[in-house]
Amino acid sequence: MSRVYRSLETVPAAERAVAVGTFDGVHIGHRAVIAAACEAARTEGWRSTVLTFDRHPLAQVDPMRQPRLLTPLDEKIALLTDIGPAEIVVLPFTAELAEMPAADFCRDVLSVGLGVRAVVVGQNFTFGAAAAAGPAELVAAGRELGFRVVVVPLAVADAEAISSTRIRRLLAGGCLEEVRTILGRPPSTHGKVVGGWQRGRTLGVPTANLNVEVGTIFPGRGVYAGRALVDGTWYRTAVNVGHNPTFHSADEQTTTVRIEAHLLGFSGDLYGKRIRVDFLHKIRDEERFDRVDDLVERMRRDIEITRHLDDEALMQVGLT
């Protein structure tokens, strides 16, 4: 289990190999960077450490341009822990940190604060005030301060570099299989079940309305087959992402995107529970039906598709 530190002041003195990055999504490119730091630490007898931040840097630098996150902070920490570094250091990305010159970051944070002996970054890593520095400046600082730098080439899939930006684009288009390949796991969302209009219960197809964390991303409008985790138990799940067009026109306030999940085989009360939903397969686009009966029939078909979906991710969690 990785130790998690949330300030430099709490990090004990040690020699370290440190992977540095925002690591939103913890995709296979990020994993390669972290694996290289873990390998260097193992070889040299140092501590393997991940240095990341509590928010996307643009949230501080240019809030209007900040992207929606692929992983909330708690989930990112959990995913990083699964990779196996000894430590995870999560720094608050404050205005002071955003304005810190690159040379000061290398000296005060990496060398003095963390005692780095090796720093591992991705090829597109930038840092320092205005993100003006990159791997070349990091290498130069390492020569001066006595640490080595490993620059990991960008991971590529289908002749295109893997990036969090690419994953967001694919998610919006519902390309779940491609996203899963890049992430190394199904895309997911997390949130608390809240009260809704209870139309699903009235129609005989009860759904859990998920209040997802603000600023996170999930697939575009449509109906998906997936799996949901509730109190340690997995369920096959049919998920609607949309604004209920059968009941509301596109210009109403209700066009706010909602996530409604029908958990196959679940009985009980979900209100107030935090659940995780993994999206596995897009069934169809969101549709408007003239008759409620047609909507119910289509919902039942969606559920049957979900019930019979053959997917390794379902078998991995015991859903046969």
C-alpha positions in Angstrom: 0.0 0.0 0.0 1.4 3.3 -1.0 2.0 6.0 1.6 0.2 9.2 0.6 1.6 12.7 1.6 -0.2 15.9 0.9 2.6 18.4 1.6 6.4 18.5 1.2 6.7 19.2 4.9 5.4 15.7 5.8 7.6 13.7 3.4 10.5 12.0 5.3 14.0 12.4 4.1 15.1 9.7 1.6 16.7 9.1 -1.8 14.0 8.8 -4.4 13.2 8.0 -8.0 10.2 10.2 -8.7 7.7 10.1 -11.5 6.2 13.6 -12.0 3.0 14.5 -13.7 -0.7 15.4 -13.5 -1.6 11.8 -14.4 -5.3 12.5 -15.1 -6.8 9.2 -16.1 -3.7 7.1 -15.2 -3.7 5.8 -18.8 -1.1 3.3 -20.1 1.3 6.2 -21.0 1.2 7.4 -17.4 1.7 3.9 -16.2 4.9 3.6 -18.3 6.3 6.7 -16.7 5.5 5.4 -13.2 6.8 1.9 -14.0 10.1 3.4 -15.1 10.5 5.3 -11.8 9.6 2.1 -9.8 12.2 0.1 -11.8 14.9 2.8 -11.2 14.1 2.8 -7.5 14.2 -1.0 -7.3 17.5 -1.2 -9.1 19.2 1.5 -7.0 17.6 0.9 -3.6 15.7 4.2 -3.6 12.1 4.9 -2.7 9.7 4.8 -5.7 7.6 8.0 -5.6 4.8 9.6 -7.6 4.6 13.4 -7.5 1.2 14.7 -8.7 -1.2 17.5 -7.9 -4.6 17.9 -6.3 -6.2 19.5 -9.4 -5.5 20.1 -13.0 -2.9 22.9 -13.3 -5.3 24.8 -15.6 -7.8 25.0 -12.8 -5.4 27.5 -11.2 -3.7 29.0 -14.3 -6.7 29.4 -16.6 -10.0 28.2 -15.1 -11.9 28.8 -18.3 -9.7 26.3 -20.1 -9.5 23.6 -17.5 -10.7 20.2 -18.9 -13.1 17.9 -17.2 -11.2 15.3 -15.3 -11.1 11.7 -16.3 -10.5 10.7 -12.7 -11.5 12.5 -9.4 -8.5 12.9 -7.0 -9.5 10.0 -4.7 -9.8 7.7 -7.7 -6.6 8.9 -9.2 -4.8 8.1 -5.9 -6.4 4.6 -5.8 -5.2 3.9 -9.4 -1.7 5.1 -8.7 -1.6 3.0 -5.6 -2.5 -0.1 -7.7 0.6 0.4 -9.8 2.7 -0.1 -6.7 4.9 3.0 -5.9 6.1 3.2 -2.3 4.8 6.8 -2.0 2.4 9.2 -3.6 3.0 12.9 -2.9 -0.1 15.1 -3.8 0.8 18.8 -3.8 -1.9 21.5 -3.8 -1.5 23.3 -7.1 -1.7 26.8 -5.6 -1.0 30.1 -7.3 2.4 30.1 -5.7 3.3 26.8 -7.3 1.9 27.9 -10.6 4.1 31.0 -10.6 7.2 29.1 -9.4 10.1 29.4 -11.9 11.3 26.1 -13.3 14.7 26.3 -11.6 13.1 26.9 -8.2 10.8 23.9 -8.7 13.8 21.7 -9.5 15.7 22.9 -6.5 13.1 23.4 -3.8 10.5 20.7 -4.7 12.6 18.0 -6.3 16.1 18.2 -4.9 15.6 19.7 -1.4 11.9 18.7 -0.8 12.1 15.1 -2.1 15.8 14.2 -2.3 15.4 13.0 -5.9 18.2 10.9 -7.4 16.2 10.3 -10.6 13.2 12.1 -12.1 11.0 10.3 -14.7 8.7 12.3 -16.9 6.8 11.9 -20.2 8.0 13.3 -23.4 5.4 16.1 -23.3 6.0 17.1 -19.7 6.0 20.9 -19.0 6.6 22.7 -15.7 7.5 26.0 -14.1 5.8 29.4 -14.5 3.7 29.5 -17.7 4.7 25.9 -18.3 7.7 27.3 -20.1 10.1 24.5 -19.3 10.2 20.9 -20.5 12.4 17.8 -20.4 15.5 19.7 -21.8 15.4 22.2 -18.9 14.8 19.4 -16.4 17.9 17.6 -17.7 20.0 20.7 -17.4 18.8 21.2 -13.8 19.6 17.6 -13.0 23.2 18.1 -14.1 23.5 21.0 -11.7 21.7 19.5 -8.8 22.9 16.0 -9.1 19.9 13.9 -10.3 19.4 12.1 -13.5 16.4 12.4 -15.8 14.6 9.7 -17.7 12.2 10.9 -20.4 9.7 8.3 -21.5 8.5 8.5 -25.1 4.8 9.0 -25.7 2.8 5.8 -25.8 1.0 5.3 -29.1 -2.1 3.5 -30.1 -3.4 3.3 -33.7 -0.5 5.6 -34.9 -1.7 8.4 -32.6 -0.2 9.5 -29.3 -2.1 8.5 -26.2 -3.2 11.5 -24.1 -5.9 12.5 -21.7 -7.2 14.9 -24.4 -7.6 12.1 -26.9 -9.4 10.0 -24.3 -11.9 12.9 -23.6 -12.6 13.2 -27.3 -13.2 9.4 -27.7 -15.4 9.4 -24.6 -17.6 12.1 -26.0 -18.0 10.1 -29.1 -18.9 6.9 -27.2 -15.8 5.0 -28.5 -15.6 2.9 -25.3 -13.6 0.0 -26.6 -10.9 2.3 -27.9 -10.9 4.2 -24.6 -10.6 1.0 -22.7 -7.5 0.0 -24.7 -5.8 3.3 -24.0 -6.7 3.4 -20.3 -6.0 -0.2 -19.7 -9.4 -0.5 -18.0 -13.1 0.5 -18.6 -13.9 4.2 -18.4 -15.9 4.9 -15.2 -17.7 7.5 -13.2 -18.4 7.8 -9.5 -21.1 9.5 -7.5 -23.8 9.5 -4.9 -27.3 8.2 -5.7 -29.8 11.0 -5.3 -33.6 11.3 -5.7 -35.0 11.8 -9.2 -38.4 12.0 -10.8 -39.0 8.2 -10.2 -40.3 7.7 -13.7 -38.3 4.5 -14.0 -40.0 3.0 -11.0 -43.4 4.1 -12.4 -42.5 2.5 -15.7 -41.4 -0.7 -14.1 -37.7 -0.1 -14.7 -36.3 1.5 -11.5 -33.1 3.5 -12.0 -30.5 5.1 -9.7 -29.9 8.8 -10.5 -26.2 9.4 -10.1 -24.9 12.8 -8.9 -21.4 12.6 -10.3 -18.5 14.7 -9.1 -18.4 18.2 -10.6 -15.7 18.7 -13.3 -15.4 15.0 -14.2 -16.2 13.6 -17.7 -18.2 10.6 -18.8 -19.4 9.3 -22.2 -21.7 11.4 -24.4 -25.4 11.1 -24.5 -26.7 7.6 -25.2 -27.5 4.2 -23.6 -24.7 1.9 -22.4 -24.1 -1.5 -21.0 -21.8 -1.6 -18.1 -21.1 -2.8 -14.5 -21.7 -1.0 -11.2 -20.0 -1.5 -7.9 -22.2 -1.1 -4.8 -20.9 -1.9 -1.3 -18.3 -4.3 -2.7 -20.7 -6.1 -5.0 -20.8 -5.9 -8.8 -24.0 -5.7 -10.9 -24.6 -5.7 -14.7 -25.9 -2.2 -15.4 -27.8 -0.5 -18.2 -27.0 3.2 -18.1 -28.6 6.2 -19.7 -26.6 9.4 -20.2 -28.9 12.2 -21.4 -31.8 14.5 -20.6 -34.9 12.3 -21.0 -36.0 13.7 -24.4 -39.3 11.7 -24.3 -40.4 13.8 -21.4 -38.7 17.1 -22.0 -38.0 19.3 -24.9 -34.4 20.4 -25.8 -34.9 24.0 -24.7 -36.1 23.1 -21.1 -33.9 23.6 -18.0 -33.9 19.8 -17.6 -31.4 19.5 -20.5 -28.8 19.2 -17.8 -27.2 15.8 -18.5 -28.3 13.1 -16.1 -26.8 9.6 -15.5 -29.5 6.9 -14.7 -28.4 3.4 -14.0 -30.6 0.2 -13.8 -28.7 -2.4 -11.8 -29.8 -5.9 -12.9 -30.6 -8.1 -9.9 -30.3 -5.4 -7.3 -32.9 -5.1 -4.6 -32.9 -2.6 -1.8 -32.4 1.1 -1.3 -29.6 2.9 -3.1 -30.4 6.4 -2.0 -27.4 8.1 -0.5 -24.9 5.4 -1.5 -21.8 6.1 -3.5 -21.5 3.8 -6.5 -19.1 3.4 -9.3 -20.3 2.7 -12.9 -18.0 1.3 -15.5 -19.1 1.9 -19.1 -18.4 -1.2 -21.3 -20.4 -1.0 -24.5 -22.6 1.7 -26.2 -26.0 0.2 -27.1 -27.5 3.2 -28.9 -27.8 6.9 -29.1 -30.3 8.8 -27.0 -33.7 8.8 -28.6 -37.1 10.5 -28.3 -40.2 8.3 -28.4 -43.7 9.6 -29.3 -45.3 6.9 -27.0 -44.2 6.1 -23.5 -44.9 2.4 -24.3 -42.3 2.5 -27.0 -39.8 3.9 -24.6 -40.5 1.2 -22.1 -40.2 -1.5 -24.8 -36.8 -0.1 -25.8 -35.6 0.2 -22.2 -36.4 -3.5 -21.7 -34.5 -4.4 -24.9 -31.5 -2.3 -23.6 -31.7 -4.3 -20.3 -31.7 -7.6 -22.2 -28.7 -6.6 -24.3 -27.0 -5.8 -21.0 -28.0 -9.0 -19.5 -26.6 -11.1 -22.3 -23.5 -9.0 -23.0 -20.4 -11.2 -23.3 -17.5 -9.1 -22.0 -14.3 -10.1 -20.2 -14.7 -7.2 -17.9 -17.9 -8.7 -16.5 -16.3 -12.1 -16.0 -13.4 -10.5 -14.2 -15.7 -9.5 -11.4 -17.8 -12.7 -11.3 -20.7 -11.6 -13.5 -21.3 -14.5 -15.8 
